[in-house]
Amino acid sequence: MRAALFSTKPYDQSFFEAANETCRHELAFFEPHLDLKTVTLAAGFPAICPFVNDRLDRPVLEKLAQHGTRLVALRSAGFNHVDLIAARDLGLTVVRVPAYSPYAVAEHTAALILSLNRKIHRAYARVREGNFALEGLLGFDLNGRTVGIIGTGKIGTVMARIMNGFGCRLLAHDPFPNEECKELGVEYTALSDLYAASRIITLHCPLTPATHHLISDKALMQMQNGVMLINTGRGALIDTQAVIAALKSGKIGSLGLDVYEEEADLFFEDLSGRVIQDDVFARLLTFPNVLITGHQGFFTQEAMARIAETTLGNLSDFERGRKLNNAVRAEQVLR
């Protein structure tokens, strides 16, 4: 099957070509993001494979349908960037990669927690300059601390196992409590109770209309002073302006982000020779207690291989008329 892959880097091509040795699809790799300006590149391709920061709103989907695309094979688990209602109306099938490596994201979350707590990022810079002073690097034992996990799907469950290994008390919030988490001793509770009791709060829930800006002024007011907040889920789970105000007041003691609500024009690109035009993001970078990584939580060898294999498997299932176990439908956002 002919498929156009957008927002690709050399590492994407490497993993997809390796996985395609057995699938034998005809793949075309395009570095630009998919949007109204670049959608013509997809002309004649029955399938496209976009990434998380590609634009898949109604106007783009209409162009894709006009140009002969029938399948949108997402190279991600999240699908909040797709207008699923428009896709349904246009007869486009949407599939995704529901799970690639929950360990990758959960382990990256743990790395952010450890780095922020023990000020590893600051210590690294100091030592390189010959500064071995310990002032300002004081951390705390994770053992015995309360960690709040919002969202206990596959990633949240792995996160619970990791933090359980540190001897943390675990609170969680999820509309569908997970039995494996319960067996670990995780206590499911209301968000207000989780906010009030947690020294560390980490986000692993999907981005939906109900969770957009879940971390707001109101939510932050319910948290402990000096709380550590980690987001490796979706950028818009956090109201960035509210978080900046909380950093300035000391309500947030440390912030770890692998995602950002306006990341589309920033992440996955080398902008080291340019002035960043996003003033909100630039303000975040000024805080010494903020650690930001560029959406790399998923970026492990195992996850990249699984993403390629599952995406190509989705193409094969569609091409051969098999059941699409990874299909995403409009009803999932209309419920």
Summary of the structure (lengths in Angstrom):
residues: 335
radius of gyration: 20.9
end to end distance: 32.9
largest distance: 64.3
contacts: 1077
relative contact order: 0.14
helix: 40%
strand: 16%
